[in-house]
Amino acid sequence: MRSFDFSQNTNLYLTTQERTDFGKQSQEMHRYKALFLENGLDMPNQLPDYLPALLELSAALPPEQAGKVLGIIRPRVELLRTRFIEAKLPHAFLLDIVLTETAGLEVKP
């Protein structure tokens, strides 16, 4: 079975999904880093676009702040889910759960 974590299209680093524009990727990476810093957290040993780290950040925040973070990452999570389905990876259901459970918390960025 193909592993999702080493593929450019299906890894859990959200800014690698569209590597054609490195300037945009850099700006998006900075935006994710700012989310951590604005909420009093820093992940010096982790890239800020790593989905598990962003979900961990959301879990540590009050619902309104978590909703803001989740609203920002939702389009990338949806794209990742689509790519998991296209690649026939069984992990897509985990993203279904994330998207379903967080829908009520979302605040549009």
N, C-alpha and C positions, 0 to 999 in steps of 0.2 A: 504494500500500500504506500502511496506517495505521502510524504510528510508535508504538512502545511507550513511548518515553521521555516523552511528553507527556500520556499518559492517566493519570487518577487510579487506575484499576484495574490498569494494567500497567506503571507506571514502576518504577524500581529503588530507590525510597525505601520501605523496608519499613513505616514507620509510617503511610504515607498510604493503605494498603490499606483501612483502616476509619476514615474521618474523622468518624464520628458522635459519637465520644467524645474530645474534645480533651484532657481530663484524663488519660485512658488513653494517648493518643498522646504526651503530654508525659512521662509516667512511663516509657514504653517508650523514648523518645528518650534520657532520662537513663540508662536501663539500658545502652543501646548505648554512650553516651559513657563510662560507667564501665568497660565492657569494654576500651576503648582505654587509659584511664588506668591501670587495674589491671595492664595488660601493658606499661606503660612507653612507650606511644605516645600521641600526640595528633595530631589532624587539625584544626587551628584553621581551615582554609579549606574544610572539607568537613563536611557533616552526617553524624553518626555512624550514621545508619540506611541509608546508601547501600550497596547490596549489594556493588559492586566493592571499596569500602573495607573492608568486613567480611571479604571473601574475602582481600584483601591482608593484613589483620591475621592471619587464620588461617594464611596461608602463611608468615608470619614467626615463628610460634610453634612450640615443640616439640609433637609429636603430641598429648600429653595435654591441653595447654592449648588447642590448636586444636580438639580434639574438644569441649571445653566450649563454645567460641564457636559452633561449628557446630551443636551440640545446641540452643542457645538460638535460633538463627535458622532452624533447619530448618522449623518450622511455617509461617513466613512465606514461605520459599522454595517450599514445597509449594503454598501458596495462590497465589503468583505464577505458578508453573508451570501450575496449573489455569486461571488467568485467561489466560495466554498461549495455551493450547490452545483455550479458549472463543473467544478473539479471532482464532483461526487465524493466530497469529504464528509464523513459523518458528523463532524464537529459543527455543522451549520445549525443544528438544533440548539447549541449553546448560545449562539448569537440570537436565535429566535427568543430564547428566554430573556436575555439581556434587553432586547428591544421591547418585548412585551411588558416586562416588569418595570421598566423605567419610563414607559409612555406617560404615566400619570404624574411624573415628577418634572417633566420637561418644561423649561422656560425658553422661549426662542431667544437666541443670542442677539 
